[in-house]
Amino acid sequence: MLAENAMTTLHRMKLMLGLPDVEDERTDEIVTLLINKASAWIERQTGRHLGKRSYHQWYDADGQQELVTLEYPIVSVEYVKEDGNVVDPSRYDYTQNGNVGVIYRDEGWLKSGYRRGLAYDIVAPKRAIEVSYEAGYVLPKDATEDNPQTLPADLEGLLWDMVSQAYTSLQNGSQGLSSFTISDVVWVFDKAQRPEWMQLINLYRRY
């Protein structure tokens, strides 16, 4: 069964492997496990969840104009609260830079924190900004005619490359893999990751 974060469908992956007409339970299980493993690896490397889902999170009240969410791209914002008070949506915008998780506000977000010293300066911000939002891409397995895929094609293509390499290695007697077991999908490459894989991953990381 494909994982929740699977970045392609079984049908598409089998098509890329040249197996669109193969009806074999063992083949489907192997390909599915490889899809799940590669999807988890890509998410781990990017440092975020890629599938669209809802989030309810708290952020530091540091007074900056840009409130940067942990997950992105931002699809919609249900509300933003500062110290429990709902912020008027007309006072902020995420349409311009929501693709990198930025909710912008001209006058800046709340500045609130812990004060110390003779000057009673804020030395550490409080986590006083509450955000309820939806972020991420529509994955191929979740796409419909009315809700089409938004996962970038190059990320799905990266997964195809990874699964194709692993599947070919298995078919050739696991050459190129230092270990592989289907039971828990132990998948360890004995060679360095391809530079082009990491170059693509870096495009979707936040630094």
C-alpha positions in Angstrom: 0.0 0.0 0.0 1.3 3.4 -0.9 2.3 5.6 2.0 0.5 8.9 2.7 3.5 10.8 1.4 4.1 8.7 -1.8 5.2 11.0 -4.6 3.9 9.0 -7.5 1.4 6.3 -8.3 2.0 2.6 -8.8 0.7 2.8 -12.3 3.0 5.7 -13.3 6.0 4.0 -11.7 5.4 0.7 -13.5 5.0 2.7 -16.7 8.4 4.3 -16.2 9.9 0.8 -15.5 8.4 -0.6 -18.7 6.0 -2.8 -16.7 2.6 -1.3 -17.4 1.0 -4.6 -18.3 2.7 -6.7 -15.7 0.1 -8.0 -13.2 2.2 -9.6 -10.5 1.6 -9.1 -6.8 5.3 -9.5 -5.8 6.3 -6.9 -8.4 3.7 -4.5 -7.2 4.8 -5.0 -3.6 8.5 -4.3 -4.5 7.7 -1.3 -6.5 5.4 0.1 -3.9 8.0 -0.4 -1.1 10.6 1.4 -3.3 8.2 4.3 -3.9 7.5 4.7 -0.2 11.2 4.5 0.7 12.3 7.0 -2.0 9.4 9.4 -1.0 10.5 9.3 2.6 14.1 10.0 1.6 13.2 13.0 -0.5 11.1 14.5 2.2 13.8 14.0 4.8 16.3 15.7 2.5 14.1 18.7 1.8 13.3 19.0 5.5 9.5 19.4 5.1 6.3 17.5 4.3 5.5 17.7 0.6 1.9 16.5 0.5 -0.8 19.0 1.1 -2.2 19.0 4.7 -3.5 21.3 7.4 -1.3 22.7 10.2 -1.8 24.4 13.5 1.5 25.9 14.8 3.0 28.5 17.0 5.7 31.0 16.0 8.0 33.4 17.8 6.7 37.0 18.2 9.9 38.7 17.0 8.4 41.8 15.4 9.6 41.0 11.8 7.6 41.8 8.7 7.9 38.2 7.4 6.3 35.4 9.3 8.0 32.2 7.9 6.0 29.0 8.3 7.6 25.6 8.8 5.7 24.1 5.9 5.2 25.4 2.4 4.0 26.3 -0.2 1.1 27.9 1.6 -2.2 27.0 0.0 -4.5 28.9 2.3 -4.5 30.5 5.8 -7.5 29.9 8.0 -6.4 32.5 10.6 -3.4 34.1 12.3 -3.7 35.0 16.0 -1.4 37.3 18.1 -1.7 36.6 21.8 -5.1 35.0 21.2 -6.4 37.9 19.0 -7.3 37.1 15.4 -5.5 39.3 12.9 -7.6 40.9 10.1 -6.7 38.9 6.9 -6.6 42.2 5.0 -3.6 43.3 7.0 -1.3 40.5 5.8 -0.5 38.7 2.5 0.8 35.3 1.5 0.0 35.3 -2.2 3.3 36.9 -3.2 5.8 34.7 -1.3 3.6 31.9 0.0 5.4 29.5 -2.2 8.3 29.7 0.2 6.1 30.0 3.3 6.1 33.7 3.9 3.1 35.6 5.4 4.0 39.3 5.0 2.7 42.2 7.1 3.7 45.8 6.4 3.6 47.0 10.0 5.4 43.8 11.2 4.2 41.0 13.4 3.8 41.1 17.2 7.0 41.6 19.2 6.7 40.0 22.6 9.1 38.2 24.8 11.0 37.7 28.0 12.8 40.8 29.4 15.9 41.0 31.5 18.6 43.4 32.6 18.6 47.0 33.6 17.2 48.2 30.3 14.5 45.5 30.5 15.1 44.5 26.9 13.5 41.5 25.2 16.2 38.8 25.2 14.1 36.0 23.9 10.8 36.1 21.9 7.6 34.4 23.1 6.0 31.8 20.9 2.8 34.0 20.8 1.7 33.9 17.1 -0.7 31.1 16.3 -1.2 30.1 12.6 -3.8 27.7 11.2 -3.0 27.1 7.5 -2.9 24.6 4.7 0.4 23.9 2.9 2.0 21.5 0.5 1.5 20.0 -3.0 -1.3 17.9 -4.3 0.5 14.5 -4.8 -0.2 12.4 -8.0 -2.1 9.8 -6.0 -4.4 12.4 -4.5 -5.0 14.4 -7.7 -8.4 14.6 -9.4 -9.8 16.4 -12.4 -11.0 19.2 -10.1 -7.9 19.1 -7.9 -5.0 18.5 -10.2 -1.4 17.6 -9.2 0.7 20.5 -8.1 3.8 18.4 -7.0 6.6 19.7 -9.3 7.3 17.3 -12.2 11.0 17.4 -11.5 10.5 16.0 -7.9 8.3 13.2 -9.2 11.0 12.6 -11.9 13.6 12.3 -9.2 11.6 9.6 -7.5 11.3 7.8 -10.8 15.1 7.9 -11.2 15.7 6.6 -7.7 13.2 3.8 -7.9 14.4 2.8 -11.4 18.0 2.5 -10.2 17.0 0.5 -7.1 14.7 -1.8 -9.1 17.2 -2.4 -11.8 19.8 -3.2 -9.2 17.5 -5.8 -7.6 16.8 -7.4 -11.0 20.6 -7.6 -11.6 21.3 -9.3 -8.3 21.4 -6.2 -6.1 24.6 -4.9 -7.7 25.1 -1.3 -6.5 23.2 -1.9 -3.3 25.1 -2.8 -0.1 22.0 -4.2 1.5 18.3 -4.6 0.7 15.5 -6.4 2.5 11.9 -6.3 1.5 10.6 -6.9 5.0 11.6 -3.4 6.3 12.9 -1.9 3.1 16.5 -1.5 4.3 17.9 0.4 1.3 21.6 1.5 1.5 23.5 2.6 -1.6 27.2 1.8 -1.5 28.0 4.6 -3.8 27.6 8.4 -3.3 24.3 9.9 -4.2 24.2 11.2 -7.7 25.2 14.9 -7.7 22.2 15.8 -9.9 19.9 14.3 -7.3 21.2 16.6 -4.6 21.3 19.6 -6.9 17.5 19.1 -7.5 16.9 18.5 -3.7 18.7 21.8 -2.9 16.2 23.7 -5.1 13.4 22.7 -2.6 15.3 23.2 0.6 15.1 26.3 2.7 18.4 27.7 3.9 
